[in-house]
Amino acid sequence: MGFLSRFLSFDKSMATTLTTLLYYLGIAAIAWHGLKKVWFWITYLDNDWDTALWGLVKTPFAMIISLIILRVLAEYVLAHFRIDKSLHDQVTGRAAPPKAD
């Protein structure tokens, strides 16, 4: 019952947990897709070796670019929710008052 009540409660945001989970699932999906493409290009070597060789060279670069884009999107989402929480704390008066110099 404790897990269900924490899950249904709106006291704590789930944004960071869900973003982290989706980030790791995205890494797994990119790795799986990259391995499938590498295997495809390896099996395609018999048909057209120069096209297959080009595919084997560009697949790791495409995976790296995809991982960078995924990371940027995850950081953007986390920053958005961080700003939202900061604004919420300021509006509700939960934020710490500014320090006097």
N, C-alpha and C positions, 0 to 999 in steps of 0.2 A: 504494500500500500504506500510505503514511503516514496518509492521510485515513481509511481504513478502520480502522486500528489506533487512531487517536485517537477515532473514533466509537464503537468497541466498548469502549474503556477506561472504567473508572469512577473514574479519578483526578480528573477535573474534572467538576463538575456542569453539566448542560445546561439547567438550569431557567431561567436568565436568558435564554438564547438562544431557547429555545422559547416562553417567555412573551412576549418581544419580538416574535417572529414571529407568534404568535397575536394579539397586540395589533394589529399592522399589518393582518393579514388581517381582523380584526374591524372596523377602521376602513373598510377597503375594502368589506366586506359592508354596513355601515351606510350608506355613501355610495351604493352601488349600489341598495340597497333604497329609500333616500330619493329617488333620482332616478327610479326606477320609479314610486313613489307620486306624485311631482309630475307626471310625464307622464300617469299615469292621471287625476289630477284635472284636468289641462288638457284632456284629451280628453273628460272627463265634463261640461265646461262647457255643452255643447249640450243635454244631458238635464236637468240640474237645477243651475242656476248657483249658488244659495245653498249647497247642499251641497258643490259643488265648490270654491267660494270658502273655505268653512270647512276643507275638506281641504287646500287650498293654504296656509292660515294655520297649521294645526296640525302639518303634516308637518315643517317645520324645527325646531319646538320638540320634537317627538318624537325627531328625529335628535340634537339637542343633549343631551337627557336620556339617550338610549341611549349616546352617547359618554361622558358623565359616568359612567354605570354601568359601562361597559367599563373606563374608567380606574381606577375604584375597585377593581374586581375584579382588574385586573392588578397594582395596587399591593399588594393583599392577598396575592396569590400570591407576589409578590417578597418581601414582608415575611416571609411564612411560611418561604420557603426561606432567607432571610437569618438568621432565628432558628434554624432547623434547623442551618445551617452553624456558627453561633456556639456552639450547644450541643455540636455534634460536636467543634469545636475545643477546647472546655473539657474535655470528657470524655477526649479523646485526649491532652490536654496540649499541644496546638499553640498555644493562645491565649497571648498575651503576659501575663506576670504583672502584677498591679496595681502601680501606681507608689506608692512610699512618700512620704508627705508630709513 
